[in-house]
Every structure is written in structure tokens, then in C-alpha cells.
Amino acid sequence: YDMHTLIGNYYTHDTFMRADARRYFERALAYYRRGHNVIGQLQCRLGIVTTRVGPRTPAPVVAELHACEALSRQHQQPYYQANALNLLANVYLQQQRWDSARHYARASLTVAARQ
């Protein structure tokens, strides 16, 4: 299922393949949940969210980003925490919520600097 995650990551970069990327991530996520692999779950959940981030990101996607950030902080995974914070900054930047974007961008840089 690492290969599913790898394929999902590859397809994420192509706008036309994002639905396929989501399917690969969801298959891998189901496997990682059965095995209680938190790092794999974080990677897949962030991958799924990445396929849904755009100019009109729905509120449930933003909530999922906050949940991923909290889970990565709880399990001391600064790489995934910085990734979630950076995605939040991008979402708020696209929504022209400058203060929120600045807050999450700074938080992302702070976490990344500690690695």
C-alpha cells in the first residue's frame, strides 16, 4: 500500500488525475487504519485533502486539515504538522483571508525550522 500512496502522490500533480489520486489514497488509508499506522494515515489524509484544495475549498476540507494538524502534533510528527499548516495557509490565501494565511504560514515555518 506504500505503492498506492506513491501513485496517489504522483497523480496529485495532474489536475485531470486527481480523482484517481484520491482513490489510491483512500485504498491506502483503509489499509493503514486497519494496521493502526498513524504516519500512513496522516500521509493519506493529507494527500486526499491536497486533491480537494482549490479556489473554493469546502469547509469540511478545512476541518480535515485542522484534524490532521492536531493528530500530527499529538503524535509528534513535525513534517506532517508543517505540511498541514502550509496547506491551511494556502487555503486561506486563496480565500483572501490574509491574517489567517499569515498565521498558518508562520506556524508552518516555525514547525519546519524545529525539525
Residue, then its C-alpha position, 0 to 999 in steps of 0.5 A: y500500500d506504500m505503492h498506492t500512496l506513491i501513485g496517489n502522490y504522483y497523480t496529485h500533480d495532474t489536475f485531470m488525475r486527481a480523482d484517481a489520486r484520491r482513490y489510491f489514497e483512500r485504498a491506502l488509508a483503509y489499509y493503514r487504519r486497519g494496521h493502526n499506522v498513524i504516519g500512513q494515515l496522516q500521509c493519506r489524509l493529507g494527500i486526499v485533502t491536497t486533491r480537494v484544495g482549490p479556489r473554493t475549498p469546502a469547509p469540511v476540507v478545512a476541518e480535515l486539515h485542522a484534524c490532521e494538524a492536531l493528530s500530527r502534533q499529538h503524535q509528534q510528527p513535525y513534517y506532517q504538522a508543517n505540511a498541514l499548516n502550509l496547506l491551511a495557509n494556502v487555503y486561506l490565501q486563496q480565500q483572501r483571508w490574509d491574517s489567517a494565511r499569515h498565521y498558518a504560514r508562520a506556524s508552518l515555518t516555525v514547525a519546519a525550522r524545529q525539525 
